[in-house]
Amino acid sequence: MGRAFLAVVARDLRLAGRIGGSGALSLVFFLMIVALVPFGLGPDLNLLARVGPGILWIAAVLATLIGLDRLFQADEEDGSLDLLSGAPAPLELLVLAKVTAHWLTTGLPLALATPLFGLLVALSPTGMAATGLTLLVGTPALTFIGAVGAALTASIRRGGLILAVVVLPLMVPTLIFGVSAAEAALSGTVPFTTPLAILGALSLAAGVVGTLAAAAALRWGE
């Protein structure tokens, strides 16, 4: 089973690297949102620094949606999904592998790039590091939640809008605790580790529930 998991991860990473994938688009979209918001809020650096973690997290949530609709749809169109469903390995394991590969090409680059983009919203070094860490811990939850919507809309052409409507409300708790953890690191009124631990628990729960729900949705759609 471990070989099947690694084979699917390697295959999706190769495909993402060969065709450019959604990772680069997500990163560009993330940069555009973070770069545009300061123009709307004005040149008040104190205000930007105060709302910076929220801006970065909202940008990350929206950027995560880029390409999610193709997570299973591309395999549905070329027949790969039928081969995966009929493979000896459990479908849940293969779904976990695909979602892991998607996070490695979208969520991980967003988290790693956050300290750089934090300069655009006047974050302090502490704020940049804290927001980057919260995104590293929280973006897996966003990807697994999105995978459920991607599985439900795998057979629907242009299902990206439907996917966004389905999964965005489910991403709100992750957004709340992600911003809370980053702000706790800046204000010090609440221990940073408390909301960060809850964020980690949300990612673990989303990993389990999202994998099972996405696999069930794919079976239901056959």
Disulfide bonds with the S-S distance in Angstrom:
none
